[in-house]
Amino acid sequence: MNIEEYIASGILELYVYGGLNEEEKSEVQQMIKQHPEVKKEVEAIEKAVIRLSSGTAPYLRAINYELIKNKIFEDHKKVVPIKSNRWRSYVGWAASIALLVTSYTFYNKYKQSESTMEVVRTERDNILEENKTITNKNKEYNTILNFIRERNTDFIKLGGQEVSPDSYAQVYWNKESNKVVIDASGLPAPPKGKVYQVWSLKLDPLTPTSIGLLESFEDNKAKLFNVESVKDADAFGITLEPAGGSKTPTLEQLYTLGKI
């Protein structure tokens, strides 16, 4: 067999794809050393495989890949090498392995694209949910701002007390609708396990009534809180209480207080 016939036999393709036994592999390696044209052909096959792996081909399902693989290895078990004619089987082997490599490559690409699409869908859903939350918050804040601007809404300033002299807050109270909104932007973040509680006060006799907790304090960026309606009050105060609130105010933890 001359060099051209040797190259055309398909054994070089099998060498590149790893389909030869040790004896055959050694034979090819010897030919590569002795014949520059054989070495050049091997390099060309390797480049072709790289191009094949990164190119575009029809989609092949995973089941097709398994069928091809099983067929190749079943056929391999039945082959009885006959050196004088072995080149006849090499061509079929080369084509089968090339198809196997292509199938496997594009199956992997398909799975990667599936995974990428799932990530994109998840990110899209997260963004939509965030946008929905922001939209709802904006509607709530706009409602509060409109309420604050109403002619019948009174403004009561609550000054800092002994436990926190620098603290302050504002109460917006509409005596016609009885609606109350608290601006707590002048209060520090409550410690873990604590919550601010708002009280309406009658002063004679001193009668505190809880009108709500300022929960999710740090998540509320505007620090505007809707609390329960108030029909009658002489003052408002805010205390720091254990999580869940208290039945009566802890006066030692009175942060702000303001008379009407």
Buried (B, 14 or more C-beta within 10 A) or exposed (E): EEBEEBBBBBBBBBBBBEBBEEEBBEBBBEBBEEBEEBBEBBEEBEEEBEEEBEEEEEEBEEEEBEEBBEEBEEEEEEEEEEEEEBBEBBBEBBEBBBBBBBBBBBBEBBEEEEEEEEEEEEEEEEEEEEEEEEEEBEEBBEEBEEBBEEEEBEEBBBBBBEBBEEBBBBBBBBBEEEBBBBBBEBBEEBEEEBBBBBBBBEEEEEEBBBBBBBBEBEEBEEBBBBBEEBEEBEBBBBBBBEEEBBEEBEEEBBBBBBBB
